[in-house]
Amino acid sequence: QVQLVESGGGLVQPGGSLTLSCAASGSIFSIYGMGWYRQAPGKQRELVAGITSGGSTDYADSVKGQFTIARDSAKNTLYLLMNSLKPEDTAVYYCNGLLTTLGSWGQGTQVTVSS
């Protein structure tokens, strides 16, 4: 099955930037749409950014103009570029398919925005 490994999280101050990476175990981006999801304490997991297999992107209203989703198919890697980070962006971030769950939900990567 497809394996997805998130990395790049950490502690950042408000207004800072961070780039998350999602390494996939195979050449899947031409087949599956992919998304970045996040889950904050006490809240359900939400989709914040998605990219279709054809390359079209869309974002949750809360992060439009702030986050950018991108992929490097040659490297089988998905990215989330996060700018102007706010405390409310604090969450565990996961990558997975948009319409199809690929493998299982893993550990994700923790992003903490705090002074």
Rosetta silent file (secondary structure, phi, psi, omega in degrees, C-alpha in Angstrom):
SEQUENCE: QVQLVESGGGLVQPGGSLTLSCAASGSIFSIYGMGWYRQAPGKQRELVAGITSGGSTDYADSVKGQFTIARDSAKNTLYLLMNSLKPEDTAVYYCNGLLTTLGSWGQGTQVTVSS
SCORE:     score description
SCORE:     0.000 S_00000001
   1 L     0.000  163.199 -179.916    0.000    0.000    0.000 S_00000001
   2 L   -68.140  135.761  174.281    0.986    3.624   -0.387 S_00000001
   3 L  -111.569  135.207 -179.763    3.087    5.024    2.428 S_00000001
   4 E  -126.755  128.823 -177.757    3.019    8.719    3.260 S_00000001
   5 E  -126.403  116.844  179.377    5.456   10.343    5.661 S_00000001
   6 E   -89.430  147.493  176.423    4.990   13.932    6.816 S_00000001
   7 E  -155.658  169.667  174.180    7.850   16.089    8.037 S_00000001
   8 L   104.701   -6.703  179.138    8.879   19.693    8.526 S_00000001
   9 L   -70.793  171.407  179.331    6.754   20.717   11.476 S_00000001
  10 E   166.349 -168.025  179.000    8.060   22.535   14.488 S_00000001
  11 E   -95.906  129.108 -179.724    7.747   25.577   16.689 S_00000001
  12 E  -140.645  148.406  178.545    7.478   28.936   14.934 S_00000001
  13 L   -78.815  153.483  175.481    6.617   32.447   16.068 S_00000001
  14 L   -52.593  138.199 -177.086    3.482   34.232   14.839 S_00000001
  15 L    88.832   -9.122 -178.807    4.090   35.746   11.415 S_00000001
  16 L   -80.947  179.448 -177.992    6.707   33.167   10.583 S_00000001
  17 L  -126.523  154.382  179.734    6.868   30.667    7.744 S_00000001
  18 E  -155.165  144.948  176.148    7.205   26.922    7.546 S_00000001
  19 E  -120.608  124.546  177.565    7.217   24.352    4.761 S_00000001
  20 E   -98.520  148.580  178.383    5.854   20.864    5.307 S_00000001
  21 E  -123.727  147.798  175.906    6.779   17.865    3.177 S_00000001
  22 E  -132.218  110.007 -179.067    4.948   14.633    2.452 S_00000001
  23 E   -92.440  124.047  178.739    7.029   11.862    0.936 S_00000001
  24 E  -100.302  150.816 -174.647    5.067    9.233   -0.980 S_00000001
  25 L   -82.790   -3.335  179.937    6.304    5.715   -1.607 S_00000001
  26 L  -156.738  177.221  179.521    5.441    5.720   -5.308 S_00000001
  27 L   -83.128   88.101 -171.938    4.525    7.785   -8.334 S_00000001
  28 L  -113.829  -13.738 -169.585    0.927    8.467   -7.373 S_00000001
  29 L   -68.731  -21.786  176.045    0.303   12.153   -8.020 S_00000001
  30 L   -81.010   -8.609 -177.013   -0.873   11.619  -11.589 S_00000001
  31 L  -107.624  -41.412 -174.245   -3.462    9.148  -10.303 S_00000001
  32 L  -117.484  137.887  165.474   -4.721   10.584   -7.013 S_00000001
  33 L   -70.037  149.372 -177.010   -5.659   14.014   -5.859 S_00000001
  34 E  -127.616  152.935  178.860   -3.847   14.893   -2.653 S_00000001
  35 E  -142.607  156.532  168.102   -4.617   17.092    0.287 S_00000001
  36 E  -102.469  131.908  179.507   -3.193   18.526    3.449 S_00000001
  37 E  -120.937  157.409  173.988   -5.365   18.115    6.514 S_00000001
  38 E  -141.686  153.207  177.731   -4.996   19.396   10.034 S_00000001
  39 E  -137.288  117.158  176.151   -6.473   18.569   13.389 S_00000001
  40 L   -92.922  158.141  179.463   -6.312   20.902   16.356 S_00000001
  41 L   -54.819  131.204  178.206   -7.013   19.739   19.911 S_00000001
  42 L    77.212    4.399 -179.089  -10.725   19.220   20.468 S_00000001
  43 L  -122.934  159.571  177.593  -11.586   19.709   16.791 S_00000001
  44 L   -78.633  159.304  176.281  -12.261   17.393   13.882 S_00000001
  45 L   -66.462  136.914 -179.800   -9.778   16.890   11.099 S_00000001
  46 E  -129.658  147.400  174.732  -10.249   19.421    8.310 S_00000001
  47 E   -82.099  126.120 -179.725   -8.988   19.725    4.766 S_00000001
  48 E  -108.523  -25.503 -179.505   -6.989   22.924    4.345 S_00000001
  49 E  -155.858  140.903  179.039   -5.493   22.529    0.866 S_00000001
  50 E  -138.962  152.114  175.171   -5.961   20.170   -2.058 S_00000001
  51 E  -136.615  127.845 -179.596   -4.434   19.486   -5.440 S_00000001
  52 L   -77.506  169.186  177.226   -6.097   17.286   -8.051 S_00000001
  53 L   -61.136  -24.870  177.238   -4.288   14.742  -10.168 S_00000001
  54 L   -85.625   -6.387  175.537   -4.450   17.326  -12.955 S_00000001
  55 L   101.723   -0.358  177.174   -2.773   19.984  -10.826 S_00000001
  56 L   -73.834  142.526 -177.262   -5.709   22.228   -9.889 S_00000001
  57 E  -120.229  155.477  173.865   -5.548   23.611   -6.358 S_00000001
  58 E  -154.439  160.535 -172.604   -8.035   24.866   -3.821 S_00000001
  59 E  -139.988  152.249  169.466   -7.919   25.988   -0.208 S_00000001
  60 L   -64.282  147.218 -178.563  -10.071   26.346    2.830 S_00000001
  61 H   -55.439  -32.940 -175.470  -11.260   29.924    3.266 S_00000001
  62 H   -67.189  -19.192 -176.053   -9.294   30.201    6.484 S_00000001
  63 H  -122.860    3.637  178.736   -5.939   29.791    4.709 S_00000001
  64 L   -60.244  132.240 -177.519   -6.502   31.297    1.255 S_00000001
  65 L    83.150   -6.561 -177.247   -3.668   33.638    0.424 S_00000001
  66 L  -112.366  -42.846 -179.060   -1.646   32.243    3.311 S_00000001
  67 E  -108.701  151.485  173.944   -0.896   28.614    2.379 S_00000001
  68 E  -133.970  129.141  175.311    0.228   27.136   -0.928 S_00000001
  69 E   -98.957  138.886 -179.022    0.077   23.461   -1.864 S_00000001
  70 E  -148.185  162.432  178.114    2.588   22.181   -4.397 S_00000001
  71 E  -139.643  151.918  172.734    4.000   18.911   -5.614 S_00000001
  72 E  -122.913   96.444 -174.946    7.195   17.628   -7.144 S_00000001
  73 H   -63.945  -32.912  179.507    6.171   14.514   -9.043 S_00000001
  74 H   -63.700  -32.032  179.604    9.766   13.618   -9.883 S_00000001
  75 H   -98.173   -0.892 -177.267   10.530   13.433   -6.164 S_00000001
  76 L    53.040   44.027 -175.517    7.133   11.958   -5.195 S_00000001
  77 E  -130.467  134.521  176.243    6.831   14.735   -2.638 S_00000001
  78 E  -106.598  142.006 -177.562    3.941   16.999   -1.698 S_00000001
  79 E  -125.390  152.365  168.807    4.550   20.351   -0.003 S_00000001
  80 E  -129.400  113.004  179.134    2.608   22.842    2.027 S_00000001
  81 E   -93.864  117.425 -174.942    4.112   26.323    2.120 S_00000001
  82 E  -114.585  123.896  178.836    2.757   28.193    5.118 S_00000001
  83 L  -121.035  163.481  176.045    3.242   31.931    5.543 S_00000001
  84 L    48.540   49.457 -173.713    2.048   34.511    8.058 S_00000001
  85 L   -66.295  142.705 -179.060    1.410   31.802   10.598 S_00000001
  86 L  -122.161  157.737  178.645   -1.040   32.471   13.412 S_00000001
  87 H   -54.411  -33.470  179.611   -1.628   30.673   16.707 S_00000001
  88 H   -69.856   -7.527  173.053   -4.869   29.235   15.297 S_00000001
  89 H   -82.403   -5.661  179.043   -2.782   27.353   12.725 S_00000001
  90 L   -62.520  124.482 -177.102   -1.446   25.188   15.538 S_00000001
  91 E  -177.168  170.963  166.110   -2.382   21.588   14.760 S_00000001
  92 E   -90.577  128.306 -176.806   -1.114   18.224   13.652 S_00000001
  93 E  -105.344  135.243 -178.453   -0.852   18.263    9.866 S_00000001
  94 E  -127.730  152.802  168.369   -1.423   15.193    7.707 S_00000001
  95 E  -114.685  148.263  175.976   -1.308   14.402    4.013 S_00000001
  96 E  -170.424  179.037  178.143   -3.576   11.926    2.279 S_00000001
  97 E   -67.218  158.150  177.264   -5.777   11.477   -0.768 S_00000001
  98 L   -77.653  -47.721 -176.328   -8.655   13.835   -1.468 S_00000001
  99 L  -112.328  -14.301 -179.103  -11.292   11.238   -2.339 S_00000001
 100 L  -131.642  126.350  175.315   -9.495    8.015   -1.466 S_00000001
 101 L   -72.920  125.186 -178.738   -7.691    7.233    1.758 S_00000001
 102 L  -101.614  116.461 -175.835   -4.225    5.986    0.873 S_00000001
 103 L    65.172 -139.389  177.877   -2.905    3.551    3.402 S_00000001
 104 L  -122.343  159.865  175.850   -3.736    4.641    6.928 S_00000001
 105 L   -68.388  126.690 -176.285   -3.591    7.967    8.723 S_00000001
 106 L   -95.021 -152.613 -176.337   -0.149    8.267   10.236 S_00000001
 107 L   -78.949  -23.334 -175.523    1.438   10.389   12.913 S_00000001
 108 L    69.360 -171.782  177.029    1.407   13.625   10.958 S_00000001
 109 E  -134.209  132.763 -174.017    3.712   16.479   11.847 S_00000001
 110 E   -81.616  129.009  172.210    3.102   18.946   14.668 S_00000001
 111 E  -115.656  123.159  178.528    3.018   22.660   13.914 S_00000001
 112 E  -123.376  122.065 -179.769    2.999   24.968   16.910 S_00000001
 113 E  -110.133  111.276 -174.662    2.708   28.730   16.454 S_00000001
 114 L  -158.118  147.876  176.479    3.545   30.551   19.656 S_00000001
 115 L   -75.267    0.000    0.000    5.568   33.491   20.911 S_00000001
